[in-house]
Amino acid sequence: LNLGDESQIIELDDKEAMNEKMECANFDGNFKVLPIEKIEENNSQMIPIKSIKEITDMLDTTDDEKFKFPLCKVKASIVSINLNERSYYNGCPDCKKKIAENDTECQFCKKTFTNPASYYSLNIKLKDHSGEIYTDVLGAVGQKVIGMNCEEFKDIMMSGDEDKQKSLARQVESQTSWFVISPKINLYNDIKRKRFSIIRVNEVDSQKNAEYIIDSFMKMAQFN
């Protein structure tokens, strides 16, 4: 195995060496492959839990729009969502880039198709005990938030049925979930703008909910 110029010898103490020896002795030659759902669950658990205020305050630490902020996990409620013709877009079925409604060839990846696909492009407001933020929700994450595929959603938006649209909005606005958020800043005409994108949504674990509520009250006491 060629490790290149950056390879180095790691010295283990007696206990570490014994553990390594035991693991090698017990290895049966079969590697365990975790299902993708388990991998995503493990990754999500490693993301630090923050309040909305803590996330927004983090973006005040720099004006460098190229700075990569860490992902954050927040428990929050959807308090409003704008549902209209801008809540989805027509895109290439292959690369998902935005295209015109009647296009049959993608100008980006050059793939051809009969009809473009529909993808979510939502803007929702989240609220927790510490504050509120507007967030962007795209693609498959939008499907999890809305609870239907984007083609069905598009049909409701194009139908002009306001009762269905209002009912859908009320259904979404009642949700409280764990949201994994990717924060960043943009500079436009030297004006700093905070941007937040939801990249994952997880249902609230009822067994841990009481524990979280107590923690939230403790944090609220700190803000007051």
C-alpha positions as CSV (number, residue, x, y, z in Angstrom):
1,L,0.0,0.0,0.0
2,N,1.6,3.3,-1.1
3,L,0.7,6.0,1.3
4,G,2.8,8.7,-0.5
5,D,5.0,11.2,1.0
6,E,2.6,12.0,3.8
7,S,2.7,8.5,5.4
8,Q,4.0,8.3,8.9
9,I,4.8,5.7,11.6
10,I,2.3,5.8,14.5
11,E,3.6,4.5,17.9
12,L,1.0,2.8,20.0
13,D,1.2,2.2,23.8
14,D,0.9,-1.3,25.2
15,K,-2.9,-1.1,25.7
16,E,-3.6,0.4,22.2
17,A,-1.3,-2.3,20.6
18,M,-3.2,-5.1,22.4
19,N,-6.5,-3.7,21.3
20,E,-5.3,-3.6,17.7
21,K,-3.9,-7.1,18.0
22,M,-7.2,-8.4,19.3
23,E,-9.3,-6.8,16.6
24,C,-7.0,-8.3,13.9
25,A,-7.2,-11.7,15.5
26,N,-11.0,-11.6,15.6
27,F,-11.5,-10.3,12.1
28,D,-13.4,-12.9,10.1
29,G,-12.6,-11.5,6.7
30,N,-16.1,-10.0,6.2
31,F,-16.6,-6.3,6.1
32,K,-19.8,-4.9,7.5
33,V,-21.7,-2.6,5.0
34,L,-24.1,-0.3,6.7
35,P,-27.4,0.6,4.8
36,I,-27.5,4.2,3.6
37,E,-30.3,5.0,6.1
38,K,-28.0,4.0,9.0
39,I,-25.1,6.0,7.6
40,E,-27.3,9.1,7.3
41,E,-28.6,8.6,10.8
42,N,-25.1,8.3,12.2
43,N,-23.9,11.4,10.3
44,S,-27.0,13.4,11.5
45,Q,-26.2,12.5,15.1
46,M,-22.7,13.9,14.7
47,I,-24.0,17.3,13.6
48,P,-24.1,19.8,16.6
49,I,-27.4,20.9,17.9
50,K,-27.8,24.7,17.8
51,S,-30.6,27.2,18.4
52,I,-31.6,29.5,15.6
53,K,-30.0,32.5,17.4
54,E,-26.7,30.5,17.8
55,I,-26.7,29.8,14.0
56,T,-27.4,33.4,13.0
57,D,-24.8,34.7,15.5
58,M,-22.2,32.3,14.0
59,L,-22.6,34.1,10.7
60,D,-21.6,37.4,12.3
61,T,-18.1,36.1,12.9
62,T,-16.9,36.8,9.3
63,D,-17.6,38.7,6.1
64,D,-15.9,36.2,3.9
65,E,-18.6,34.7,1.7
66,K,-16.2,31.8,0.8
67,F,-16.0,30.7,4.4
68,K,-17.6,27.3,4.9
69,F,-19.7,27.2,8.0
70,P,-20.4,23.8,9.7
71,L,-23.8,22.2,9.3
72,C,-26.1,22.7,12.3
73,K,-29.1,20.8,13.6
74,V,-32.1,22.7,15.1
75,K,-35.5,21.7,16.4
76,A,-38.0,24.2,15.0
77,S,-41.5,24.7,13.8
78,I,-42.5,25.8,10.3
79,V,-44.5,29.0,10.9
80,S,-45.1,30.1,7.3
81,I,-44.5,28.9,3.8
82,N,-44.9,30.7,0.5
83,L,-46.7,28.4,-2.0
84,N,-46.9,29.7,-5.5
85,E,-45.6,29.2,-9.0
86,R,-42.1,30.0,-7.8
87,S,-42.2,27.1,-5.3
88,Y,-41.0,24.7,-8.0
89,Y,-39.0,24.9,-11.3
90,N,-38.7,22.9,-14.5
91,G,-35.4,21.1,-14.6
92,C,-33.3,18.6,-16.5
93,P,-34.3,15.0,-15.5
94,D,-30.6,14.2,-15.5
95,C,-28.6,17.1,-13.9
96,K,-31.6,18.9,-12.4
97,K,-30.5,22.3,-13.6
98,K,-33.2,24.8,-14.3
99,I,-34.5,24.9,-17.9
100,A,-37.4,26.4,-19.9
101,E,-40.7,24.6,-19.7
102,N,-40.7,23.5,-23.3
103,D,-37.1,22.6,-23.6
104,T,-36.3,19.0,-24.7
105,E,-32.5,19.4,-24.4
106,C,-30.5,20.5,-21.4
107,Q,-28.1,23.4,-22.2
108,F,-25.9,22.3,-19.3
109,C,-25.4,18.5,-19.7
110,K,-26.7,18.3,-23.3
111,K,-29.0,15.4,-22.4
112,T,-32.2,15.1,-24.4
113,F,-35.6,14.2,-23.0
114,T,-39.3,14.3,-23.8
115,N,-40.5,16.5,-20.9
116,P,-38.6,18.3,-18.2
117,A,-38.9,17.2,-14.6
118,S,-40.3,19.3,-11.7
119,Y,-38.3,20.1,-8.6
120,Y,-39.1,21.9,-5.4
121,S,-37.7,25.4,-4.7
122,L,-39.4,26.4,-1.4
123,N,-38.9,29.2,1.0
124,I,-40.1,28.6,4.6
125,K,-39.8,30.4,7.9
126,L,-38.6,28.4,10.9
127,K,-39.0,29.4,14.5
128,D,-37.7,28.1,17.8
129,H,-37.4,29.5,21.3
130,S,-34.6,31.9,20.3
131,G,-35.7,33.4,17.0
132,E,-36.8,33.0,13.4
133,I,-35.1,32.5,10.0
134,Y,-36.1,32.1,6.4
135,T,-34.7,29.0,4.8
136,D,-34.4,27.6,1.3
137,V,-35.6,24.0,0.6
138,L,-34.8,22.2,-2.6
139,G,-35.5,18.9,-4.4
140,A,-36.1,15.8,-2.3
141,V,-36.0,17.7,1.0
142,G,-39.0,19.7,-0.3
143,Q,-40.8,16.5,-1.0
144,K,-40.3,15.4,2.6
145,V,-41.6,18.8,3.9
146,I,-44.7,18.9,1.6
147,G,-45.5,15.2,1.8
148,M,-46.0,14.6,-2.0
149,N,-43.9,14.5,-5.1
150,C,-43.3,17.7,-7.0
151,E,-45.4,16.7,-10.0
152,E,-48.5,16.4,-7.7
153,F,-47.6,19.7,-6.0
154,K,-47.2,21.4,-9.4
155,D,-50.7,20.2,-10.4
156,I,-52.2,21.7,-7.3
157,M,-50.4,25.0,-7.9
158,M,-51.5,25.1,-11.6
159,S,-55.1,24.1,-10.8
160,G,-55.9,27.5,-9.3
161,D,-57.8,25.7,-6.5
162,E,-57.2,28.1,-3.6
163,D,-58.9,25.8,-1.0
164,K,-56.4,23.0,-1.8
165,Q,-53.5,25.3,-1.7
166,K,-54.5,26.8,1.7
167,S,-55.2,23.4,3.1
168,L,-51.7,22.2,2.0
169,A,-50.1,25.3,3.5
170,R,-51.9,24.7,6.9
171,Q,-50.7,21.1,6.9
172,V,-47.1,22.1,6.4
173,E,-47.2,24.9,8.8
174,S,-48.1,22.6,11.7
175,Q,-44.9,20.7,11.5
176,T,-42.2,20.6,14.2
177,S,-39.1,18.6,13.1
178,W,-35.3,18.4,13.4
179,F,-33.8,20.4,10.5
180,V,-30.2,20.1,9.4
181,I,-29.2,23.6,8.1
182,S,-26.4,24.7,5.9
183,P,-25.7,28.4,6.7
184,K,-23.7,30.8,4.5
185,I,-23.3,34.5,3.7
186,N,-23.6,36.3,0.4
187,L,-22.3,39.7,-0.4
188,Y,-24.4,41.8,-2.8
189,N,-23.3,45.3,-3.5
190,D,-21.2,45.1,-0.4
191,I,-24.3,44.2,1.7
192,K,-24.0,41.1,3.8
193,R,-26.9,38.7,3.5
194,K,-27.4,35.6,5.7
195,R,-28.6,32.5,3.8
196,F,-29.9,29.2,5.2
197,S,-30.6,26.0,3.4
198,I,-32.4,22.9,4.8
199,I,-30.6,19.8,3.6
200,R,-32.3,17.2,5.8
201,V,-35.5,16.8,7.8
202,N,-35.9,14.3,10.6
203,E,-39.1,13.6,12.6
204,V,-39.0,14.4,16.3
205,D,-38.3,11.4,18.5
206,S,-41.1,11.5,21.1
207,Q,-39.0,9.6,23.6
208,K,-36.4,12.4,23.6
209,N,-38.9,15.3,23.2
210,A,-39.5,15.9,26.9
211,E,-35.7,16.1,27.5
212,Y,-35.4,18.6,24.7
213,I,-38.2,20.8,26.0
214,I,-36.6,21.0,29.4
215,D,-33.3,22.1,27.7
216,S,-35.2,24.7,25.6
217,F,-36.8,26.2,28.7
218,M,-33.3,26.5,30.3
219,K,-32.0,28.3,27.2
220,M,-35.1,30.6,27.2
221,A,-34.3,31.6,30.8
222,Q,-30.8,32.6,29.6
223,F,-32.2,34.9,26.9
224,N,-34.6,36.5,29.4
